[in-house]
Amino acid sequence: MLDGVGGQLEHYMDLLSARQKLVSTNIANADTPGFLTQDLDFDAEMRNAANGPPRAMDAPGLVVKNDGNNVSLDREARLLAENALRFQIATGLMRTQIQIVKSAIDGGQNA
């Protein structure tokens, strides 16, 4: 059971890392004509964990400016904050999983 939970947490954290890179790229290209915002479909990526690395996709529903760019700095800032919170929660859960395994190895003596 711990391997399954730990594996899912690891995959989730990999997705958070991939999203962080995409958001950083989106922000860096906020003034690049024709640049389209990229994102991940978290639900689909979690279901398809065995299908290789996450696939970026165009973020739907964003307003395209006259230069063809659709990066919204407000959206990207919100995603950065959300991503940081999600990563904090995931690392806390991973820490708990490691403590459970360590306690089992120690025979419950350090609980």
N, C-alpha and C positions, 0 to 999 in steps of 0.2 A: 504493500500500500504506500509506504513512504517513497519508494522509487517512482510510482505513478504521480503522486502529488509533487515531488521534487522535480520530476521531468516536465510536468505541466507548468510549474513555476519558472523553470529554466526557459521553456519556450516562450512564455509570456514576457519574461524579461528580455529575451532576444527581440521580440516584437516591439517592445518599448524602446529598445536601443535603435532598431531600424527606423521607428517613427521619429525619434530624436534627430537622426541624421537627415531624414526627409524634411522635417520642419526647419532645420538649420539651412538646408539647401533652398527651401522656399523663401526664407527670410533673405538669404544672400542674393536671391534673384528677384527681389521685389521690384527692382527698377529695370529688369531685363525685358525689352520688348518681346512679345510673343511667348514668354515663359508661362506655362500652365502649372498650377499647384498640384503637387503629388501627395498622396496619403495612402494609408493601409486600411483595408477592411478587417478590423480586429476579429469580428465574429467568424468570418470565413477563414482567416488565417489560423485561428485557434482550432477550428474543426479540421483543417487540412494540414496539421502539423507535420505529417510525414511527406508532404509534397514538395520538399525542398525549401529554399530560402523564401522569405516573404516577397510578394509581388506588389510593387507600387502601382497605383492607378491614379488617373486624373480625379481630383476631388470634385464631386458634383455640386451644382447649384451656386457656384460663385460668379459674381459679376465680372465680366470681362471689360477691361478699360479700353480706351481708344487705341492703345499701343498693342493690344492683344494679350496683355498680362492680366492674370486674375488673382494674384497674391493679395490676401487681406492680412495686413499686419496684426489687426485685432484678433482674427481667428488664430493666427500662428502663435501669438502671445498666450492666448487661452490654452492652446494645445500644449505649449511648453509647460505651463503651470499644471495642467491636468496630468501630463506625462510624468512630471516630477513627483506628484502625489501618488500616482499609481506605482511608480518605481519604489518609493518609500514603503508603501504597503507591502509590495512583493518582497522586498528585502527583509522586512520584518517577519513575514511568513516563512521565508527561507531560513532565517536565523532560528525560528522556532523549530522547524523541521530538523535542522542540524543539532539543536539542543536535545531533541527527543532521541535522535540516533546516538548521540554522545552518552546520554543517560542510560540507554539500553546497553551500550558497550561497557559502561562503568558498573552495570548491574544495579542501577537505580540508587547507588550510594551517594551521588552528588546532587540528587534532586531537591 
